[in-house]
C-alpha cells in the first residue's frame, strides 16, 4: 500500500503503486522499480510469519475481553508515526502483536495484559554500538537507569544489519536479531554478531525496549552505526 500526501499537488509519497516504489532517504524523495524478494520464504520470514500467526490466534482465543479492552485503551492514548511522519492511531490488536512479537523474539514470555502506562517507553540517548574483528562481538552501551531496566521480565532487543562499505551513509535493512539485554545485565554488554565482522566495514544496529510483567510496552526503534575495529 502506498501513502500519498497532497498539498499543491502530491508533495510526499511512500510505498508502492503498480510497478513503482516511492520512498525517501538522506538525499530526498525517490522512485524506483518495485522488486520482489529473491526468496520470499526464507527461514527468518517463515519464523516471523509463524510468530504473527501465533499472536493472532492468542489474541482471539486466549486473551480475555478485559485484556483486549486494556490494549484498546492503550492504543487510543498512544500516537504513532506513519511513513510520512504523520501522527496516527493503530488498534489494540496491532499494539499487542507489535509488543509481544519483540518480547517473544527475545525468548521472553508472552504478556497478554494491556499496559497501564499510556505512553511508549522513552528511547535511550546513550545507545551506542561497537564491533570487534578479534572477538566477533558487538558491544552495546545503554542507559541502565531508564525505567525498563527495573521492570521484571523486560528486555532490550538488539537487531543488526548486514555490514556495508564504509562510504554508505544510511541503512534501511534487512535486519537480523542479534540478542537481548535484560535487567540483570550491565552496560556495556557484549553479544555475538549475527554477521561476520570485517575490519573497516560499517555496521548498523537498532534497539527496541520491550517491557514485561504487567503490560508489555514496546518502544520505537532507535539506532547507531559504527566502523568495525580490530
N, C-alpha and C positions, 0 to 999 in steps of 0.2 A: 504494500500500500504506500502511496506517495502522499506527503503532506505539502500543500501549496499555500503560501501566504500572499494575499492580494493587497496591493496598495494602489498606486497609479499604474496598474498592470501587475504582473507577477514579480514580486520582489524577493521571494525566498522559496526554495523547493527542497524537499528531502524525501528520498525514496525512489521508487521506480514507476514509470508509466510506459506501457508497451515494452519496447526493447531498450529503453534508455533509463539509466540510473542517475539521479541528481543528488549531489552531496556538497559538502563544504570541508575544506582543510585550511591549513595555516595561510595558504595563498589566496583563499577566497572560494567562491562557488564554482562548481564544475559539473559537467555532464559526461558520462561515458557509456559505452555499450554495456547492457546488462549481461552478466555472465552467470552460468550455473556452476556450482562446485563440481570438481572432478569426481569426488567421492562423497555423494550426499548421505551415505550410510556408514560413515566411519565409526569406529568403536566408541569414540568420545561422543559423537552425535547420538548414537543409539542409547548410550548410557544416560544422556541428558533427557532424551525423549521418554525413556523408561521412568526416570525420576519424576518428570512432569505428569506422566500418566498416573503414577502412584499418588502424587499430591492431589490430583483432580479427584481420584476415587476417594481418598481420605476425606477431602472437603465434603463430598456429597454423602458418604456412607458413615463416617466416624465422628466428624465434628458435630457438636450439639448445636441446636438453634441459638443458644446463648453465646456460644463461641463464635458462630458466624455473625451474629449481631455485633459482637465486640469488634470484630475485624471491619465490619461495615462502618462502625462509629469511627474507628481509626482512619479508615480510608477517606471519610468525609471531612476529617480535620487536617489531613496532610496533603499539601500541594506538591505535585511532581512537575518535572520539566519534560516536554516532548522534544523531538529532534530539531525543532525550530527555536527552542529556548523559551517556549511559552508555558505558563502555568496551566496544568490540567489536573483532574482528579481521576484516579483509577479505582477499580472496585475492591471491595474487601477480599474477594477471591484472589484477585491479582496480587494484593499485598501478602496474603497468606502464602501463595506459591513463591513469590519473589523472596520473601524472608526465609522460608523453610528450604527452598532449593539451595541457597547458600549454606544454611545451617547443616543440612544433611550432606552436602558435598564435603564438609569438614569432618563428617563422621559423627556428628552430634545428634542427639535425639530430637525428633520432631516436636515442635511446640504448637499445640492447637489453640492455646489461649491467645486472644487478641491483646495487643499491647495496651497497658493502662496509661502510658505516657504518650500523648498525642502529638509527637514530633518525630522526625528522623534523628538518628544518632548523629552527633556532630562529627565532621571529618577531622582527621588528625593533621595539624600543621607541621608536626615534627617528622612525618613519614618520609623515610629516605631509604634507598637501597644501594647495595654494592655487590659486586660479583668477583670471585677469585678463580683464576685458572688452576692454581695449585690444589685447592680444596674442592672445586666444583660446587661451592656453596654460595647461596645468596645470604647476605647479611641484611637484616631488616631492623631499622631503627624506628621506634614508635613511642608515643606518649603513654606511659603506663598509669598516668594519673587521670585519664579520661574515665567517665562513668562506667563504660562497658567492662573495664578491667577489674571491677569489683562485683560484677553480676554473675552469679553461679551459672555455669552452662553456656557462657558466652565465648566467642572466638573472633579472631581477625583472620579472614580468608585472604590468601595471597595468590594472585594469578600472574603468570609470566608469559610474555610473547616471545616468539622465536627471535634470536639475536639477529641484528641487522648491521649493515655497513655503517661506519661511524658518521658518514655525511648525512644520514637520514635524520630528519628533524621531527617527525611525528609518526605515530603508530596507532592503527585502529584495530588491530587484531589479525588473525585469531589468537586466542589466549588458552593456555593450559593451566589447570590448577596446580599450584606448586606446594602448598602446605598451609598449616594453620598455626596461629599463636593463641594460646589460652591464658587464663588469668594466673596460672602458676608460673608462667614464663617471665623472663626479664629482658629488657632491651639493652643492647641489640640481640636479636635472636637469629640464629643461622638455620637455614633449611636447604635441603638438596635442590639444586636447579633442575627443572624438568627437561632442559635442553643443555647440550654441551656448551660450556663457556670457553670462548676463544679470545686470546689476548687482543685488546683493541677494538673488539666489536661493541656495539651499542645495544643495551638491553632496556626493556620497559617492564615494570610491574605495576599492577594496581591492587588495591586492597578494598575490602568491604567489611565493616563491622557487622556482626550478627549477634544480637543479644539472645540469651536463653532464658531459662527459668519461666517466669510468668509473663509471657508475651515476647515474641522474637522480633524485635525491631531490626531492620536492615538499613544500613547507611547507603548513600550514593557512592559511586566509585570515586576513588582518588588515587593518583598515580605519581610515579617518579621514574626517572631514567638515569642511567649511569654507563660509563665506559668500563668494560671488563678489565680488571687489573691482574697483575701476576699473582 
